[in-house]
Amino acid sequence: MNCKKRGRQTVALACPPVLTGWASVAGKKEAQGPLADTFTQTSPDDTFGQSSWEKAESEMQRLALSAALDRAGVAASRLDFVLAGDLLNQCIGTGFAMRSVGAPFYGLYGACSTMAESLSLAALLLDGGFGTLAAALTSSHFCSAERQYRTPLEYGGQRTPTAQWTVTGSGAVVLSAQGGGPRVTHVTTGRIVDKGIKDPANMGAAMAPAAYDTIRAHLTDTGHKPSDYDLIVTGDLGKLGREIVWDFFHRDGVDLNHLVDCGMLIYDLESQDVHCGGSGCGCSAAVLCGHLLDGLNAGRWNNILFCGTGALLSPTSTMQGESIPSICHAVSLASPKGEGGF
Protein backbone atom coordinates (compact mmCIF):
# COMPACT_ATOMS: atom_id res chain seq x y z
CA MET A 1 0.00 0.00 0.00
CA ASN A 2 1.23 3.48 -0.86
CA CYS A 3 1.29 5.31 2.45
CA LYS A 4 1.50 8.68 0.72
CA LYS A 5 -2.01 8.45 -0.70
CA ARG A 6 -4.75 10.20 1.23
CA GLY A 7 -8.28 9.33 0.19
CA ARG A 8 -9.24 9.22 -3.47
CA GLN A 9 -7.39 12.17 -4.98
CA THR A 10 -4.71 13.48 -2.63
CA VAL A 11 -1.05 12.67 -2.03
CA ALA A 12 0.80 13.77 1.12
CA LEU A 13 4.41 14.26 0.10
CA ALA A 14 6.84 12.40 2.35
CA CYS A 15 9.77 14.63 1.37
CA PRO A 16 8.13 17.97 0.57
CA PRO A 17 10.00 19.69 -2.28
CA VAL A 18 11.13 23.26 -1.70
CA LEU A 19 10.47 26.21 -3.99
CA THR A 20 13.93 27.75 -4.17
CA GLY A 21 13.31 30.29 -6.91
CA TRP A 22 10.36 31.95 -8.59
CA ALA A 23 9.70 34.83 -10.92
CA SER A 24 6.83 36.49 -12.75
CA VAL A 25 6.68 38.53 -15.94
CA ALA A 26 3.73 40.72 -16.88
CA GLY A 27 2.51 43.10 -19.56
CA LYS A 28 1.44 46.73 -19.62
CA LYS A 29 -2.13 46.33 -18.35
CA GLU A 30 -1.02 44.05 -15.52
CA ALA A 31 1.66 46.58 -14.53
CA GLN A 32 -1.15 49.11 -14.05
CA GLY A 33 -2.95 46.84 -11.57
CA PRO A 34 -2.68 46.42 -7.79
CA LEU A 35 0.05 43.74 -7.93
CA ALA A 36 2.46 45.77 -10.06
CA ASP A 37 5.19 45.81 -7.40
CA THR A 38 5.16 42.00 -7.07
CA PHE A 39 6.14 41.21 -10.66
CA THR A 40 9.80 40.46 -11.33
CA GLN A 41 9.69 42.16 -14.72
CA THR A 42 7.12 44.09 -16.73
CA SER A 43 7.14 45.52 -20.23
CA PRO A 44 5.52 48.71 -21.55
CA ASP A 45 5.35 46.94 -24.93
CA ASP A 46 3.23 43.77 -24.97
CA THR A 47 5.29 42.42 -27.88
CA PHE A 48 8.27 42.10 -25.49
CA GLY A 49 10.44 43.17 -28.43
CA GLN A 50 9.20 40.33 -30.65
CA SER A 51 7.55 40.35 -34.09
CA SER A 52 4.34 38.48 -33.09
CA TRP A 53 2.14 37.92 -30.06
CA GLU A 54 3.03 34.23 -30.05
CA LYS A 55 6.76 34.98 -30.02
CA ALA A 56 6.13 37.46 -27.22
CA GLU A 57 4.60 34.65 -25.19
CA SER A 58 7.68 32.49 -25.70
CA GLU A 59 9.86 35.42 -24.65
CA MET A 60 7.87 35.85 -21.43
CA GLN A 61 8.50 32.21 -20.54
CA ARG A 62 12.22 32.55 -21.25
CA LEU A 63 12.43 35.64 -19.07
CA ALA A 64 10.46 34.09 -16.21
CA LEU A 65 12.45 30.85 -16.19
CA SER A 66 15.77 32.68 -16.41
CA ALA A 67 14.88 34.93 -13.48
CA ALA A 68 13.62 32.00 -11.38
CA LEU A 69 16.83 30.06 -12.06
CA ASP A 70 18.90 33.11 -11.11
CA ARG A 71 17.02 33.48 -7.85
CA ALA A 72 17.53 29.78 -7.09
CA GLY A 73 21.20 29.99 -8.05
CA VAL A 74 20.74 27.10 -10.47
CA ALA A 75 21.87 26.67 -14.07
CA ALA A 76 19.34 25.35 -16.58
CA SER A 77 21.73 22.49 -17.34
CA ARG A 78 21.15 21.12 -13.82
CA LEU A 79 17.38 20.76 -14.20
CA ASP A 80 16.18 17.16 -14.22
CA PHE A 81 12.77 18.17 -15.56
CA VAL A 82 10.93 21.15 -17.00
CA LEU A 83 7.13 20.95 -16.98
CA ALA A 84 5.33 23.70 -18.84
CA GLY A 85 2.52 24.60 -21.21
CA ASP A 86 0.30 27.41 -22.48
CA LEU A 87 -3.03 28.08 -24.20
CA LEU A 88 -1.88 28.06 -27.81
CA ASN A 89 -2.46 25.24 -30.29
CA GLN A 90 0.15 22.51 -29.77
CA CYS A 91 1.60 24.65 -26.90
CA ILE A 92 3.85 26.45 -29.37
CA GLY A 93 4.63 29.26 -26.95
CA THR A 94 6.23 26.77 -24.59
CA GLY A 95 7.78 24.52 -27.21
CA PHE A 96 9.59 27.38 -28.86
CA ALA A 97 10.63 28.86 -25.51
CA MET A 98 12.21 25.59 -24.41
CA ARG A 99 14.35 25.16 -27.55
CA SER A 100 17.34 26.81 -25.90
CA VAL A 101 16.91 25.34 -22.39
CA GLY A 102 18.25 21.86 -23.11
CA ALA A 103 16.58 20.19 -20.11
CA PRO A 104 14.31 17.12 -20.17
CA PHE A 105 10.88 18.51 -20.94
CA TYR A 106 7.21 17.59 -20.43
CA GLY A 107 4.71 19.69 -22.35
CA LEU A 108 1.39 20.08 -20.54
CA TYR A 109 -2.06 21.37 -21.32
CA GLY A 110 -4.47 22.10 -18.50
CA ALA A 111 -5.81 25.40 -19.83
CA CYS A 112 -5.74 27.95 -17.00
CA SER A 113 -4.95 25.19 -14.47
CA THR A 114 -1.53 24.62 -16.07
CA MET A 115 0.47 26.35 -13.30
CA ALA A 116 -1.09 24.12 -10.64
CA GLU A 117 -0.74 21.06 -12.87
CA SER A 118 2.94 21.65 -13.65
CA LEU A 119 3.70 22.44 -10.00
CA SER A 120 1.85 19.30 -8.87
CA LEU A 121 3.68 16.98 -11.25
CA ALA A 122 7.08 18.54 -10.56
CA ALA A 123 6.55 18.07 -6.82
CA LEU A 124 5.47 14.45 -7.29
CA LEU A 125 8.53 13.69 -9.42
CA LEU A 126 10.94 15.09 -6.83
CA ASP A 127 9.16 13.51 -3.88
CA GLY A 128 9.31 10.20 -5.73
CA GLY A 129 13.09 10.45 -5.97
CA PHE A 130 13.18 10.73 -9.76
CA GLY A 131 15.28 13.89 -9.67
CA THR A 132 16.53 16.68 -7.46
CA LEU A 133 15.69 19.82 -9.45
CA ALA A 134 12.68 20.72 -11.59
CA ALA A 135 11.04 23.80 -13.05
CA ALA A 136 7.32 24.46 -13.53
CA LEU A 137 6.02 27.34 -15.63
CA THR A 138 3.34 28.62 -17.96
CA SER A 139 2.15 31.75 -19.75
CA SER A 140 -0.70 33.44 -21.59
CA HIS A 141 -1.02 36.54 -23.74
CA PHE A 142 -4.17 38.57 -24.26
CA CYS A 143 -3.61 39.10 -27.97
CA SER A 144 -2.61 35.54 -28.88
CA ALA A 145 -5.55 34.15 -26.89
CA GLU A 146 -8.04 36.54 -28.52
CA ARG A 147 -6.78 35.58 -31.97
CA GLN A 148 -7.11 31.86 -31.26
CA TYR A 149 -10.25 31.60 -29.16
CA ARG A 150 -12.41 34.55 -30.11
CA THR A 151 -11.99 37.21 -32.80
CA PRO A 152 -9.03 39.24 -34.05
CA LEU A 153 -8.50 42.42 -32.04
CA GLU A 154 -9.15 44.52 -35.12
CA TYR A 155 -12.74 43.25 -35.18
CA GLY A 156 -13.56 45.21 -32.04
CA GLY A 157 -16.20 42.77 -30.78
CA GLN A 158 -18.17 43.55 -27.64
CA ARG A 159 -17.46 41.53 -24.52
CA THR A 160 -20.30 40.27 -22.32
CA PRO A 161 -20.47 41.18 -18.60
CA THR A 162 -19.40 37.65 -17.58
CA ALA A 163 -16.29 37.73 -19.77
CA GLN A 164 -12.77 37.82 -18.33
CA TRP A 165 -9.56 39.41 -19.60
CA THR A 166 -6.73 37.05 -20.57
CA VAL A 167 -3.64 38.07 -18.61
CA THR A 168 -0.45 38.84 -20.47
CA GLY A 169 1.98 37.19 -18.10
CA SER A 170 4.14 34.26 -17.15
CA GLY A 171 5.28 32.61 -13.95
CA ALA A 172 8.04 30.10 -13.23
CA VAL A 173 9.17 28.22 -10.13
CA VAL A 174 12.25 26.10 -9.47
CA LEU A 175 11.73 23.16 -7.11
CA SER A 176 14.48 21.38 -5.23
CA ALA A 177 14.54 18.17 -3.21
CA GLN A 178 16.36 20.11 -0.50
CA GLY A 179 17.08 23.66 0.60
CA GLY A 180 15.14 26.57 2.04
CA GLY A 181 11.90 28.12 0.87
CA PRO A 182 8.17 27.45 0.77
CA ARG A 183 7.29 23.75 0.62
CA VAL A 184 4.76 21.69 -1.33
CA THR A 185 3.12 19.42 1.23
CA HIS A 186 0.06 17.97 -0.54
CA VAL A 187 -1.20 17.58 -4.10
CA THR A 188 -4.86 16.98 -4.91
CA THR A 189 -5.45 15.97 -8.53
CA GLY A 190 -8.74 17.18 -9.93
CA ARG A 191 -11.43 15.37 -11.88
CA ILE A 192 -13.23 16.53 -15.00
CA VAL A 193 -16.45 18.28 -14.01
CA ASP A 194 -18.98 19.42 -16.62
CA LYS A 195 -22.28 20.98 -15.56
CA GLY A 196 -23.42 21.82 -19.08
CA ILE A 197 -22.26 25.45 -19.38
CA LYS A 198 -21.79 26.23 -23.08
CA ASP A 199 -21.00 29.95 -23.04
CA PRO A 200 -17.24 30.47 -23.65
CA ALA A 201 -17.62 34.00 -22.33
CA ASN A 202 -18.74 32.63 -18.95
CA MET A 203 -15.82 30.42 -18.00
CA GLY A 204 -16.08 31.35 -14.32
CA ALA A 205 -19.43 29.59 -14.09
CA ALA A 206 -18.08 26.62 -16.07
CA MET A 207 -15.01 26.18 -13.83
CA ALA A 208 -16.60 26.89 -10.44
CA PRO A 209 -18.05 23.36 -9.97
CA ALA A 210 -14.59 21.86 -10.63
CA ALA A 211 -13.04 24.16 -8.01
CA TYR A 212 -15.73 23.19 -5.50
CA ASP A 213 -15.21 19.49 -6.26
CA THR A 214 -11.42 19.60 -5.80
CA ILE A 215 -11.39 21.78 -2.68
CA ARG A 216 -14.00 19.55 -1.08
CA ALA A 217 -12.00 16.43 -2.07
CA HIS A 218 -8.82 17.93 -0.57
CA LEU A 219 -10.51 18.70 2.74
CA THR A 220 -12.15 15.27 2.86
CA ASP A 221 -8.99 13.35 1.91
CA THR A 222 -6.70 15.18 4.33
CA GLY A 223 -9.06 15.89 7.21
CA HIS A 224 -7.99 19.52 7.07
CA LYS A 225 -10.42 22.30 7.91
CA PRO A 226 -10.73 25.45 5.78
CA SER A 227 -9.46 27.39 8.79
CA ASP A 228 -6.16 25.45 8.61
CA TYR A 229 -5.33 27.64 5.61
CA ASP A 230 -4.64 31.35 5.77
CA LEU A 231 -5.75 31.60 2.14
CA ILE A 232 -7.60 29.33 -0.24
CA VAL A 233 -6.75 30.69 -3.67
CA THR A 234 -8.51 29.77 -6.90
CA GLY A 235 -6.90 30.31 -10.29
CA ASP A 236 -8.98 32.75 -12.29
CA LEU A 237 -12.60 31.99 -11.66
CA GLY A 238 -13.13 35.72 -11.67
CA LYS A 239 -15.75 37.57 -9.66
CA LEU A 240 -18.73 35.46 -10.72
CA GLY A 241 -16.98 32.08 -10.40
CA ARG A 242 -15.60 32.96 -6.98
CA GLU A 243 -19.09 33.88 -5.79
CA ILE A 244 -20.47 30.56 -7.05
CA VAL A 245 -17.83 28.53 -5.19
CA TRP A 246 -18.41 30.53 -2.02
CA ASP A 247 -22.15 29.90 -2.33
CA PHE A 248 -21.66 26.15 -2.86
CA PHE A 249 -19.72 25.89 0.40
CA HIS A 250 -22.10 28.23 2.21
CA ARG A 251 -24.94 25.84 1.34
CA ASP A 252 -22.84 23.07 2.92
CA GLY A 253 -22.63 25.14 6.09
CA VAL A 254 -18.99 26.09 5.42
CA ASP A 255 -18.00 29.77 5.18
CA LEU A 256 -14.89 30.32 3.06
CA ASN A 257 -14.35 33.94 3.97
CA HIS A 258 -10.66 33.63 3.10
CA LEU A 259 -11.40 32.38 -0.44
CA VAL A 260 -9.66 34.67 -2.94
CA ASP A 261 -9.20 34.45 -6.71
CA CYS A 262 -6.16 35.30 -8.81
CA GLY A 263 -8.39 36.78 -11.51
CA MET A 264 -9.71 39.30 -9.00
CA LEU A 265 -6.34 40.06 -7.40
CA ILE A 266 -4.35 40.90 -10.53
CA TYR A 267 -6.58 43.74 -11.76
CA ASP A 268 -8.51 46.59 -10.18
CA LEU A 269 -12.03 45.58 -11.16
CA GLU A 270 -13.31 49.12 -10.56
CA SER A 271 -10.81 51.11 -12.61
CA GLN A 272 -9.63 48.57 -15.22
CA ASP A 273 -12.05 47.37 -17.90
CA VAL A 274 -11.76 43.63 -17.30
CA HIS A 275 -15.40 42.83 -16.52
CA CYS A 276 -15.30 39.73 -14.21
CA GLY A 277 -11.50 39.79 -13.82
CA GLY A 278 -8.45 38.07 -15.23
CA SER A 279 -8.03 34.65 -16.82
CA GLY A 280 -5.45 32.67 -18.80
CA CYS A 281 -2.56 30.44 -17.75
CA GLY A 282 -0.47 33.50 -16.92
CA CYS A 283 -3.04 34.82 -14.45
CA SER A 284 -2.58 32.37 -11.57
CA ALA A 285 1.07 31.87 -12.54
CA ALA A 286 1.97 35.55 -12.24
CA VAL A 287 0.03 35.93 -8.98
CA LEU A 288 1.56 32.78 -7.47
CA CYS A 289 5.12 33.56 -8.52
CA GLY A 290 5.05 37.01 -6.97
CA HIS A 291 2.36 38.05 -4.53
CA LEU A 292 1.61 34.63 -3.02
CA LEU A 293 5.07 33.07 -2.78
CA ASP A 294 6.67 36.34 -1.64
CA GLY A 295 4.11 36.55 1.17
CA LEU A 296 4.49 32.90 2.10
CA ASN A 297 8.28 33.18 2.11
CA ALA A 298 8.12 36.27 4.33
CA GLY A 299 5.85 34.55 6.83
CA ARG A 300 2.81 36.72 6.05
CA TRP A 301 0.91 33.44 5.65
CA ASN A 302 1.77 29.98 6.96
CA ASN A 303 -0.40 27.78 4.72
CA ILE A 304 -1.99 28.41 1.32
CA LEU A 305 -4.14 26.08 -0.74
CA PHE A 306 -3.47 27.04 -4.37
CA CYS A 307 -6.21 25.75 -6.69
CA GLY A 308 -5.65 26.26 -10.42
CA THR A 309 -8.78 25.99 -12.55
CA GLY A 310 -9.03 25.31 -16.27
CA ALA A 311 -11.80 25.34 -18.89
CA LEU A 312 -10.97 22.58 -21.37
CA LEU A 313 -12.69 23.98 -24.44
CA SER A 314 -11.50 24.83 -27.94
CA PRO A 315 -12.88 26.96 -30.80
CA THR A 316 -13.93 23.73 -32.52
CA SER A 317 -15.85 22.39 -29.52
CA THR A 318 -17.55 25.75 -29.03
CA MET A 319 -18.68 25.92 -32.67
CA GLN A 320 -20.01 22.36 -32.39
CA GLY A 321 -22.19 23.38 -29.45
CA GLU A 322 -20.29 21.34 -26.86
CA SER A 323 -20.39 22.17 -23.17
CA ILE A 324 -17.20 23.10 -21.29
CA PRO A 325 -15.42 20.34 -19.30
CA SER A 326 -13.43 21.86 -16.47
CA ILE A 327 -10.66 20.84 -14.08
CA CYS A 328 -9.07 22.08 -10.86
CA HIS A 329 -5.81 20.91 -9.28
CA ALA A 330 -4.93 21.90 -5.70
CA VAL A 331 -1.46 22.31 -4.21
CA SER A 332 -0.90 22.84 -0.48
CA LEU A 333 1.97 25.26 0.16
CA ALA A 334 3.63 25.84 3.52
CA SER A 335 5.80 28.66 4.83
CA PRO A 336 9.54 27.98 5.25
CA LYS A 337 9.41 29.53 8.72
CA GLY A 338 8.59 26.21 10.37
CA GLU A 339 5.04 27.15 11.31
CA GLY A 340 3.37 25.96 8.11
CA GLY A 341 2.66 22.44 6.98
CA PHE A 342 0.67 19.52 8.26
C-alpha positions as CSV (number, residue, x, y, z in Angstrom):
1,M,0.0,0.0,0.0
2,N,1.2,3.5,-0.9
3,C,1.3,5.3,2.5
4,K,1.5,8.7,0.7
5,K,-2.0,8.5,-0.7
6,R,-4.8,10.2,1.2
7,G,-8.3,9.3,0.2
8,R,-9.2,9.2,-3.5
9,Q,-7.4,12.2,-5.0
10,T,-4.7,13.5,-2.6
11,V,-1.0,12.7,-2.0
12,A,0.8,13.8,1.1
13,L,4.4,14.3,0.1
14,A,6.8,12.4,2.4
15,C,9.8,14.6,1.4
16,P,8.1,18.0,0.6
17,P,10.0,19.7,-2.3
18,V,11.1,23.3,-1.7
19,L,10.5,26.2,-4.0
20,T,13.9,27.8,-4.2
21,G,13.3,30.3,-6.9
22,W,10.4,31.9,-8.6
23,A,9.7,34.8,-10.9
24,S,6.8,36.5,-12.7
25,V,6.7,38.5,-15.9
26,A,3.7,40.7,-16.9
27,G,2.5,43.1,-19.6
28,K,1.4,46.7,-19.6
29,K,-2.1,46.3,-18.4
30,E,-1.0,44.0,-15.5
31,A,1.7,46.6,-14.5
32,Q,-1.1,49.1,-14.0
33,G,-2.9,46.8,-11.6
34,P,-2.7,46.4,-7.8
35,L,0.1,43.7,-7.9
36,A,2.5,45.8,-10.1
37,D,5.2,45.8,-7.4
38,T,5.2,42.0,-7.1
39,F,6.1,41.2,-10.7
40,T,9.8,40.5,-11.3
41,Q,9.7,42.2,-14.7
42,T,7.1,44.1,-16.7
43,S,7.1,45.5,-20.2
44,P,5.5,48.7,-21.6
45,D,5.3,46.9,-24.9
46,D,3.2,43.8,-25.0
47,T,5.3,42.4,-27.9
48,F,8.3,42.1,-25.5
49,G,10.4,43.2,-28.4
50,Q,9.2,40.3,-30.6
51,S,7.5,40.3,-34.1
52,S,4.3,38.5,-33.1
53,W,2.1,37.9,-30.1
54,E,3.0,34.2,-30.0
55,K,6.8,35.0,-30.0
56,A,6.1,37.5,-27.2
57,E,4.6,34.6,-25.2
58,S,7.7,32.5,-25.7
59,E,9.9,35.4,-24.6
60,M,7.9,35.8,-21.4
61,Q,8.5,32.2,-20.5
62,R,12.2,32.5,-21.3
63,L,12.4,35.6,-19.1
64,A,10.5,34.1,-16.2
65,L,12.5,30.8,-16.2
66,S,15.8,32.7,-16.4
67,A,14.9,34.9,-13.5
68,A,13.6,32.0,-11.4
69,L,16.8,30.1,-12.1
70,D,18.9,33.1,-11.1
71,R,17.0,33.5,-7.8
72,A,17.5,29.8,-7.1
73,G,21.2,30.0,-8.1
74,V,20.7,27.1,-10.5
75,A,21.9,26.7,-14.1
76,A,19.3,25.3,-16.6
77,S,21.7,22.5,-17.3
78,R,21.2,21.1,-13.8
79,L,17.4,20.8,-14.2
80,D,16.2,17.2,-14.2
81,F,12.8,18.2,-15.6
82,V,10.9,21.2,-17.0
83,L,7.1,20.9,-17.0
84,A,5.3,23.7,-18.8
85,G,2.5,24.6,-21.2
86,D,0.3,27.4,-22.5
87,L,-3.0,28.1,-24.2
88,L,-1.9,28.1,-27.8
89,N,-2.5,25.2,-30.3
90,Q,0.1,22.5,-29.8
91,C,1.6,24.7,-26.9
92,I,3.8,26.5,-29.4
93,G,4.6,29.3,-26.9
94,T,6.2,26.8,-24.6
95,G,7.8,24.5,-27.2
96,F,9.6,27.4,-28.9
97,A,10.6,28.9,-25.5
98,M,12.2,25.6,-24.4
99,R,14.4,25.2,-27.6
100,S,17.3,26.8,-25.9
101,V,16.9,25.3,-22.4
102,G,18.3,21.9,-23.1
103,A,16.6,20.2,-20.1
104,P,14.3,17.1,-20.2
105,F,10.9,18.5,-20.9
106,Y,7.2,17.6,-20.4
107,G,4.7,19.7,-22.4
108,L,1.4,20.1,-20.5
109,Y,-2.1,21.4,-21.3
110,G,-4.5,22.1,-18.5
111,A,-5.8,25.4,-19.8
112,C,-5.7,27.9,-17.0
113,S,-5.0,25.2,-14.5
114,T,-1.5,24.6,-16.1
115,M,0.5,26.3,-13.3
116,A,-1.1,24.1,-10.6
117,E,-0.7,21.1,-12.9
118,S,2.9,21.6,-13.6
119,L,3.7,22.4,-10.0
120,S,1.8,19.3,-8.9
121,L,3.7,17.0,-11.3
122,A,7.1,18.5,-10.6
123,A,6.6,18.1,-6.8
124,L,5.5,14.5,-7.3
125,L,8.5,13.7,-9.4
126,L,10.9,15.1,-6.8
127,D,9.2,13.5,-3.9
128,G,9.3,10.2,-5.7
129,G,13.1,10.5,-6.0
130,F,13.2,10.7,-9.8
131,G,15.3,13.9,-9.7
132,T,16.5,16.7,-7.5
133,L,15.7,19.8,-9.5
134,A,12.7,20.7,-11.6
135,A,11.0,23.8,-13.0
136,A,7.3,24.5,-13.5
137,L,6.0,27.3,-15.6
138,T,3.3,28.6,-18.0
139,S,2.1,31.7,-19.7
140,S,-0.7,33.4,-21.6
141,H,-1.0,36.5,-23.7
142,F,-4.2,38.6,-24.3
143,C,-3.6,39.1,-28.0
144,S,-2.6,35.5,-28.9
145,A,-5.6,34.1,-26.9
146,E,-8.0,36.5,-28.5
147,R,-6.8,35.6,-32.0
148,Q,-7.1,31.9,-31.3
149,Y,-10.3,31.6,-29.2
150,R,-12.4,34.6,-30.1
151,T,-12.0,37.2,-32.8
152,P,-9.0,39.2,-34.1
153,L,-8.5,42.4,-32.0
154,E,-9.1,44.5,-35.1
155,Y,-12.7,43.3,-35.2
156,G,-13.6,45.2,-32.0
157,G,-16.2,42.8,-30.8
158,Q,-18.2,43.5,-27.6
159,R,-17.5,41.5,-24.5
160,T,-20.3,40.3,-22.3
161,P,-20.5,41.2,-18.6
162,T,-19.4,37.6,-17.6
163,A,-16.3,37.7,-19.8
164,Q,-12.8,37.8,-18.3
165,W,-9.6,39.4,-19.6
166,T,-6.7,37.1,-20.6
167,V,-3.6,38.1,-18.6
168,T,-0.4,38.8,-20.5
169,G,2.0,37.2,-18.1
170,S,4.1,34.3,-17.1
171,G,5.3,32.6,-13.9
172,A,8.0,30.1,-13.2
173,V,9.2,28.2,-10.1
174,V,12.2,26.1,-9.5
175,L,11.7,23.2,-7.1
176,S,14.5,21.4,-5.2
177,A,14.5,18.2,-3.2
178,Q,16.4,20.1,-0.5
179,G,17.1,23.7,0.6
180,G,15.1,26.6,2.0
181,G,11.9,28.1,0.9
182,P,8.2,27.4,0.8
183,R,7.3,23.7,0.6
184,V,4.8,21.7,-1.3
185,T,3.1,19.4,1.2
186,H,0.1,18.0,-0.5
187,V,-1.2,17.6,-4.1
188,T,-4.9,17.0,-4.9
189,T,-5.4,16.0,-8.5
190,G,-8.7,17.2,-9.9
191,R,-11.4,15.4,-11.9
192,I,-13.2,16.5,-15.0
193,V,-16.5,18.3,-14.0
194,D,-19.0,19.4,-16.6
195,K,-22.3,21.0,-15.6
196,G,-23.4,21.8,-19.1
197,I,-22.3,25.5,-19.4
198,K,-21.8,26.2,-23.1
199,D,-21.0,30.0,-23.0
200,P,-17.2,30.5,-23.7
201,A,-17.6,34.0,-22.3
202,N,-18.7,32.6,-19.0
203,M,-15.8,30.4,-18.0
204,G,-16.1,31.4,-14.3
205,A,-19.4,29.6,-14.1
206,A,-18.1,26.6,-16.1
207,M,-15.0,26.2,-13.8
208,A,-16.6,26.9,-10.4
209,P,-18.0,23.4,-10.0
210,A,-14.6,21.9,-10.6
211,A,-13.0,24.2,-8.0
212,Y,-15.7,23.2,-5.5
213,D,-15.2,19.5,-6.3
214,T,-11.4,19.6,-5.8
215,I,-11.4,21.8,-2.7
216,R,-14.0,19.5,-1.1
217,A,-12.0,16.4,-2.1
218,H,-8.8,17.9,-0.6
219,L,-10.5,18.7,2.7
220,T,-12.1,15.3,2.9
221,D,-9.0,13.4,1.9
222,T,-6.7,15.2,4.3
223,G,-9.1,15.9,7.2
224,H,-8.0,19.5,7.1
225,K,-10.4,22.3,7.9
226,P,-10.7,25.4,5.8
227,S,-9.5,27.4,8.8
228,D,-6.2,25.5,8.6
229,Y,-5.3,27.6,5.6
230,D,-4.6,31.4,5.8
231,L,-5.7,31.6,2.1
232,I,-7.6,29.3,-0.2
233,V,-6.7,30.7,-3.7
234,T,-8.5,29.8,-6.9
235,G,-6.9,30.3,-10.3
236,D,-9.0,32.7,-12.3
237,L,-12.6,32.0,-11.7
238,G,-13.1,35.7,-11.7
239,K,-15.7,37.6,-9.7
240,L,-18.7,35.5,-10.7
241,G,-17.0,32.1,-10.4
242,R,-15.6,33.0,-7.0
243,E,-19.1,33.9,-5.8
244,I,-20.5,30.6,-7.1
245,V,-17.8,28.5,-5.2
246,W,-18.4,30.5,-2.0
247,D,-22.2,29.9,-2.3
248,F,-21.7,26.2,-2.9
249,F,-19.7,25.9,0.4
250,H,-22.1,28.2,2.2
251,R,-24.9,25.8,1.3
252,D,-22.8,23.1,2.9
253,G,-22.6,25.1,6.1
254,V,-19.0,26.1,5.4
255,D,-18.0,29.8,5.2
256,L,-14.9,30.3,3.1
257,N,-14.4,33.9,4.0
258,H,-10.7,33.6,3.1
259,L,-11.4,32.4,-0.4
260,V,-9.7,34.7,-2.9
261,D,-9.2,34.5,-6.7
262,C,-6.2,35.3,-8.8
263,G,-8.4,36.8,-11.5
264,M,-9.7,39.3,-9.0
265,L,-6.3,40.1,-7.4
266,I,-4.3,40.9,-10.5
267,Y,-6.6,43.7,-11.8
268,D,-8.5,46.6,-10.2
269,L,-12.0,45.6,-11.2
270,E,-13.3,49.1,-10.6
271,S,-10.8,51.1,-12.6
272,Q,-9.6,48.6,-15.2
273,D,-12.0,47.4,-17.9
274,V,-11.8,43.6,-17.3
275,H,-15.4,42.8,-16.5
276,C,-15.3,39.7,-14.2
277,G,-11.5,39.8,-13.8
278,G,-8.4,38.1,-15.2
279,S,-8.0,34.7,-16.8
280,G,-5.4,32.7,-18.8
281,C,-2.6,30.4,-17.8
282,G,-0.5,33.5,-16.9
283,C,-3.0,34.8,-14.4
284,S,-2.6,32.4,-11.6
285,A,1.1,31.9,-12.5
286,A,2.0,35.5,-12.2
287,V,0.0,35.9,-9.0
288,L,1.6,32.8,-7.5
289,C,5.1,33.6,-8.5
290,G,5.1,37.0,-7.0
291,H,2.4,38.1,-4.5
292,L,1.6,34.6,-3.0
293,L,5.1,33.1,-2.8
294,D,6.7,36.3,-1.6
295,G,4.1,36.5,1.2
296,L,4.5,32.9,2.1
297,N,8.3,33.2,2.1
298,A,8.1,36.3,4.3
299,G,5.8,34.6,6.8
300,R,2.8,36.7,6.0
301,W,0.9,33.4,5.6
302,N,1.8,30.0,7.0
303,N,-0.4,27.8,4.7
304,I,-2.0,28.4,1.3
305,L,-4.1,26.1,-0.7
306,F,-3.5,27.0,-4.4
307,C,-6.2,25.8,-6.7
308,G,-5.7,26.3,-10.4
309,T,-8.8,26.0,-12.5
310,G,-9.0,25.3,-16.3
311,A,-11.8,25.3,-18.9
312,L,-11.0,22.6,-21.4
313,L,-12.7,24.0,-24.4
314,S,-11.5,24.8,-27.9
315,P,-12.9,27.0,-30.8
316,T,-13.9,23.7,-32.5
317,S,-15.9,22.4,-29.5
318,T,-17.5,25.8,-29.0
319,M,-18.7,25.9,-32.7
320,Q,-20.0,22.4,-32.4
321,G,-22.2,23.4,-29.5
322,E,-20.3,21.3,-26.9
323,S,-20.4,22.2,-23.2
324,I,-17.2,23.1,-21.3
325,P,-15.4,20.3,-19.3
326,S,-13.4,21.9,-16.5
327,I,-10.7,20.8,-14.1
328,C,-9.1,22.1,-10.9
329,H,-5.8,20.9,-9.3
330,A,-4.9,21.9,-5.7
331,V,-1.5,22.3,-4.2
332,S,-0.9,22.8,-0.5
333,L,2.0,25.3,0.2
334,A,3.6,25.8,3.5
335,S,5.8,28.7,4.8
336,P,9.5,28.0,5.3
337,K,9.4,29.5,8.7
338,G,8.6,26.2,10.4
339,E,5.0,27.2,11.3
340,G,3.4,26.0,8.1
341,G,2.7,22.4,7.0
342,F,0.7,19.5,8.3
